[in-house]
Protein backbone atom coordinates (compact mmCIF):
# COMPACT_ATOMS: atom_id res chain seq x y z
CA UNK A 1 0.00 0.00 0.00
CA UNK A 2 2.83 2.44 0.81
CA UNK A 3 4.42 1.81 -2.61
CA UNK A 4 1.13 2.75 -4.26
CA UNK A 5 0.95 5.92 -2.15
CA UNK A 6 4.51 6.85 -3.13
CA UNK A 7 3.68 6.33 -6.82
CA UNK A 8 0.50 8.39 -6.55
CA UNK A 9 2.25 11.14 -4.59
CA UNK A 10 5.08 11.22 -7.15
CA UNK A 11 2.63 11.45 -10.04
CA UNK A 12 0.63 14.18 -8.31
CA UNK A 13 3.77 16.21 -7.64
CA UNK A 14 5.01 15.74 -11.19
CA UNK A 15 1.65 16.76 -12.60
CA UNK A 16 1.56 19.85 -10.40
CA UNK A 17 5.03 20.92 -11.45
CA UNK A 18 4.47 20.10 -15.13
CA UNK A 19 1.22 22.05 -15.18
CA UNK A 20 2.96 25.03 -13.69
CA UNK A 21 5.76 25.11 -16.29
CA UNK A 22 3.83 27.52 -18.52
CA UNK A 23 3.67 30.11 -15.73
CA UNK A 24 6.82 32.23 -15.91
CA UNK A 25 7.38 32.28 -12.15
CA UNK A 26 6.71 28.62 -11.45
CA UNK A 27 9.32 26.22 -12.88
CA UNK A 28 8.93 22.68 -14.14
CA UNK A 29 10.27 19.92 -11.90
CA UNK A 30 12.71 18.97 -14.65
CA UNK A 31 13.83 22.41 -15.66
CA UNK A 32 15.99 22.90 -18.72
CA UNK A 33 19.48 24.26 -18.88
CA UNK A 34 19.70 27.61 -20.64
CA UNK A 35 23.19 28.83 -21.46
CA UNK A 36 22.29 32.03 -23.34
CA UNK A 37 23.64 34.47 -20.76
CA UNK A 38 27.20 34.76 -19.40
CA UNK A 39 26.11 33.16 -16.11
CA UNK A 40 22.73 32.01 -14.86
CA UNK A 41 21.57 31.06 -11.37
CA UNK A 42 17.99 30.19 -10.39
CA UNK A 43 17.02 29.18 -6.86
CA UNK A 44 13.35 28.46 -6.21
CA UNK A 45 12.33 27.24 -2.74
CA UNK A 46 8.98 26.42 -1.18
CA UNK A 47 8.88 24.92 2.28
CA UNK A 48 10.72 25.21 5.57
CA UNK A 49 14.43 25.64 6.17
CA UNK A 50 15.69 24.63 2.73
CA UNK A 51 19.26 25.65 1.91
CA UNK A 52 20.83 26.34 -1.48
CA UNK A 53 24.27 27.50 -2.54
CA UNK A 54 25.79 28.16 -5.97
CA UNK A 55 29.40 29.09 -6.70
CA UNK A 56 30.48 29.88 -10.27
CA UNK A 57 33.87 30.73 -11.73
CA UNK A 58 34.02 30.94 -15.51
CA UNK A 59 31.78 31.83 -18.44
CA UNK A 60 28.44 30.53 -19.70
CA UNK A 61 27.68 28.45 -16.61
CA UNK A 62 24.07 27.76 -15.57
CA UNK A 63 22.81 26.40 -12.25
CA UNK A 64 19.26 25.79 -11.03
CA UNK A 65 18.06 24.52 -7.66
CA UNK A 66 14.35 23.83 -7.07
CA UNK A 67 13.24 22.68 -3.62
CA UNK A 68 9.83 21.68 -2.29
CA UNK A 69 9.45 20.39 1.25
CA UNK A 70 11.70 20.99 4.21
CA UNK A 71 15.29 20.76 5.36
CA UNK A 72 16.65 20.05 1.86
CA UNK A 73 20.18 21.12 0.94
CA UNK A 74 21.40 21.75 -2.61
CA UNK A 75 24.90 22.89 -3.57
CA UNK A 76 26.40 23.57 -7.00
CA UNK A 77 30.05 24.46 -7.61
CA UNK A 78 31.12 25.27 -11.17
CA UNK A 79 34.62 26.10 -12.31
CA UNK A 80 35.08 26.28 -16.08
CA UNK A 81 33.07 27.22 -19.16
CA UNK A 82 29.71 26.03 -20.46
CA UNK A 83 28.71 23.92 -17.46
CA UNK A 84 25.04 23.29 -16.73
CA UNK A 85 23.43 21.81 -13.62
CA UNK A 86 20.02 21.29 -12.08
CA UNK A 87 19.00 20.00 -8.64
CA UNK A 88 15.31 19.21 -8.05
CA UNK A 89 14.29 18.13 -4.56
CA UNK A 90 10.84 17.17 -3.29
CA UNK A 91 10.58 15.84 0.22
CA UNK A 92 12.32 16.19 3.54
CA UNK A 93 15.98 16.21 4.55
CA UNK A 94 17.48 15.52 1.11
CA UNK A 95 21.03 16.51 0.21
CA UNK A 96 22.53 16.95 -3.27
CA UNK A 97 25.87 18.36 -4.40
CA UNK A 98 27.07 18.89 -7.97
CA UNK A 99 30.72 19.80 -8.55
CA UNK A 100 31.77 20.65 -12.10
CA UNK A 101 35.33 21.48 -13.14
CA UNK A 102 36.49 21.83 -16.70
CA UNK A 103 34.20 22.63 -19.61
CA UNK A 104 30.84 21.53 -21.05
CA UNK A 105 29.55 19.32 -18.22
CA UNK A 106 25.81 18.67 -17.82
CA UNK A 107 24.30 17.30 -14.61
CA UNK A 108 20.74 16.82 -13.38
CA UNK A 109 19.73 15.41 -9.98
CA UNK A 110 16.10 14.66 -9.08
CA UNK A 111 15.33 13.57 -5.50
CA UNK A 112 11.83 12.56 -4.40
CA UNK A 113 11.53 11.24 -0.85
CA UNK A 114 13.20 11.54 2.53
CA UNK A 115 16.79 11.44 3.76
CA UNK A 116 18.31 11.02 0.30
CA UNK A 117 21.88 12.02 -0.48
CA UNK A 118 23.90 12.16 -3.70
CA UNK A 119 27.09 13.75 -4.98
CA UNK A 120 27.93 14.27 -8.66
CA UNK A 121 31.51 15.15 -9.58
CA UNK A 122 32.39 16.00 -13.19
CA UNK A 123 35.76 16.91 -14.66
CA UNK A 124 35.03 17.92 -18.26
CA UNK A 125 32.70 17.04 -21.13
CA UNK A 126 30.56 14.72 -19.01
CA UNK A 127 26.80 14.28 -18.82
CA UNK A 128 24.87 12.52 -16.05
CA UNK A 129 21.35 12.50 -14.68
CA UNK A 130 20.29 10.84 -11.43
CA UNK A 131 16.79 10.07 -10.17
CA UNK A 132 16.78 9.15 -6.50
CA UNK A 133 13.76 7.94 -4.51
CA UNK A 134 13.46 5.98 -1.29
CA UNK A 135 13.10 2.85 -3.46
CA UNK A 136 16.04 3.17 -5.84
CA UNK A 137 18.54 5.25 -7.76
CA UNK A 138 18.58 5.41 -11.56
CA UNK A 139 20.84 7.17 -13.99
CA UNK A 140 19.53 8.74 -17.19
CA UNK A 141 20.82 11.09 -19.90
CA UNK A 142 21.01 14.55 -18.32
CA UNK A 143 19.82 16.09 -21.57
CA UNK A 144 16.32 14.76 -20.78
CA UNK A 145 16.03 17.45 -18.11
CA UNK A 146 15.95 20.01 -20.91
CA UNK A 147 13.44 18.25 -23.15
CA UNK A 148 10.26 19.58 -21.55
CA UNK A 149 7.26 17.28 -21.90
CA UNK A 150 9.17 14.39 -23.49
CA UNK A 151 11.74 14.42 -20.69
CA UNK A 152 9.02 14.76 -18.06
CA UNK A 153 7.20 11.67 -19.37
CA UNK A 154 10.40 9.61 -19.36
CA UNK A 155 11.30 10.73 -15.84
CA UNK A 156 7.76 10.08 -14.58
CA UNK A 157 8.02 6.49 -15.84
CA UNK A 158 11.36 6.11 -14.07
CA UNK A 159 9.99 7.50 -10.79
CA UNK A 160 6.89 5.31 -10.78
CA UNK A 161 8.47 2.20 -12.27
CA UNK A 162 5.78 1.95 -14.95
C-alpha positions in Angstrom: 0.0 0.0 0.0 2.8 2.4 0.8 4.4 1.8 -2.6 1.1 2.8 -4.3 1.0 5.9 -2.1 4.5 6.8 -3.1 3.7 6.3 -6.8 0.5 8.4 -6.5 2.3 11.1 -4.6 5.1 11.2 -7.1 2.6 11.5 -10.0 0.6 14.2 -8.3 3.8 16.2 -7.6 5.0 15.7 -11.2 1.6 16.8 -12.6 1.6 19.8 -10.4 5.0 20.9 -11.5 4.5 20.1 -15.1 1.2 22.0 -15.2 3.0 25.0 -13.7 5.8 25.1 -16.3 3.8 27.5 -18.5 3.7 30.1 -15.7 6.8 32.2 -15.9 7.4 32.3 -12.2 6.7 28.6 -11.5 9.3 26.2 -12.9 8.9 22.7 -14.1 10.3 19.9 -11.9 12.7 19.0 -14.6 13.8 22.4 -15.7 16.0 22.9 -18.7 19.5 24.3 -18.9 19.7 27.6 -20.6 23.2 28.8 -21.5 22.3 32.0 -23.3 23.6 34.5 -20.8 27.2 34.8 -19.4 26.1 33.2 -16.1 22.7 32.0 -14.9 21.6 31.1 -11.4 18.0 30.2 -10.4 17.0 29.2 -6.9 13.3 28.5 -6.2 12.3 27.2 -2.7 9.0 26.4 -1.2 8.9 24.9 2.3 10.7 25.2 5.6 14.4 25.6 6.2 15.7 24.6 2.7 19.3 25.6 1.9 20.8 26.3 -1.5 24.3 27.5 -2.5 25.8 28.2 -6.0 29.4 29.1 -6.7 30.5 29.9 -10.3 33.9 30.7 -11.7 34.0 30.9 -15.5 31.8 31.8 -18.4 28.4 30.5 -19.7 27.7 28.5 -16.6 24.1 27.8 -15.6 22.8 26.4 -12.2 19.3 25.8 -11.0 18.1 24.5 -7.7 14.4 23.8 -7.1 13.2 22.7 -3.6 9.8 21.7 -2.3 9.4 20.4 1.3 11.7 21.0 4.2 15.3 20.8 5.4 16.6 20.0 1.9 20.2 21.1 0.9 21.4 21.7 -2.6 24.9 22.9 -3.6 26.4 23.6 -7.0 30.1 24.5 -7.6 31.1 25.3 -11.2 34.6 26.1 -12.3 35.1 26.3 -16.1 33.1 27.2 -19.2 29.7 26.0 -20.5 28.7 23.9 -17.5 25.0 23.3 -16.7 23.4 21.8 -13.6 20.0 21.3 -12.1 19.0 20.0 -8.6 15.3 19.2 -8.1 14.3 18.1 -4.6 10.8 17.2 -3.3 10.6 15.8 0.2 12.3 16.2 3.5 16.0 16.2 4.5 17.5 15.5 1.1 21.0 16.5 0.2 22.5 16.9 -3.3 25.9 18.4 -4.4 27.1 18.9 -8.0 30.7 19.8 -8.5 31.8 20.7 -12.1 35.3 21.5 -13.1 36.5 21.8 -16.7 34.2 22.6 -19.6 30.8 21.5 -21.0 29.5 19.3 -18.2 25.8 18.7 -17.8 24.3 17.3 -14.6 20.7 16.8 -13.4 19.7 15.4 -10.0 16.1 14.7 -9.1 15.3 13.6 -5.5 11.8 12.6 -4.4 11.5 11.2 -0.9 13.2 11.5 2.5 16.8 11.4 3.8 18.3 11.0 0.3 21.9 12.0 -0.5 23.9 12.2 -3.7 27.1 13.8 -5.0 27.9 14.3 -8.7 31.5 15.1 -9.6 32.4 16.0 -13.2 35.8 16.9 -14.7 35.0 17.9 -18.3 32.7 17.0 -21.1 30.6 14.7 -19.0 26.8 14.3 -18.8 24.9 12.5 -16.0 21.3 12.5 -14.7 20.3 10.8 -11.4 16.8 10.1 -10.2 16.8 9.1 -6.5 13.8 7.9 -4.5 13.5 6.0 -1.3 13.1 2.8 -3.5 16.0 3.2 -5.8 18.5 5.3 -7.8 18.6 5.4 -11.6 20.8 7.2 -14.0 19.5 8.7 -17.2 20.8 11.1 -19.9 21.0 14.5 -18.3 19.8 16.1 -21.6 16.3 14.8 -20.8 16.0 17.5 -18.1 16.0 20.0 -20.9 13.4 18.2 -23.1 10.3 19.6 -21.6 7.3 17.3 -21.9 9.2 14.4 -23.5 11.7 14.4 -20.7 9.0 14.8 -18.1 7.2 11.7 -19.4 10.4 9.6 -19.4 11.3 10.7 -15.8 7.8 10.1 -14.6 8.0 6.5 -15.8 11.4 6.1 -14.1 10.0 7.5 -10.8 6.9 5.3 -10.8 8.5 2.2 -12.3 5.8 2.0 -14.9 
